[in-house]
Amino acid sequence: MARGWESKSVEQQQAEIADGRKSRRAPLSISEQKLNRQREGLLLSRRRLLHELGAASRAEHRQMLEQALAEIERQLASFEQGTGPLTRKGVVRLDGSDK
């Protein structure tokens, strides 16, 4: 009797997993995938710069890191506004240029 109960539980778990797969959202388009990767890269760069800024001792180095951090934060803000740096050719650029 215990064995039958376990198999029903397994069947129920497998059915729940199958239902979960069906209810997943639609796959992202290629341009959305590019934007997501770009945003994740910017977030990683921001985290690295903040870490380096905490360890920087020379004023010139700190200034360079602060400028780089400001640029990354500007680019991240453009993602929040929905105007990310995706060019008309479909190439994601860090500097925002059309090259």
Secondary structure, DSSP 8 states (H G I E B T S, - for coil): -HHHHHHHHHHHHHHHHHHHHHTS-----HHHHHHHHHHHHHHHHHHHHHHHHHH--SHHHHHHHHHHHHHHHHHHHHHHTT--SB-TTS-B-SS----
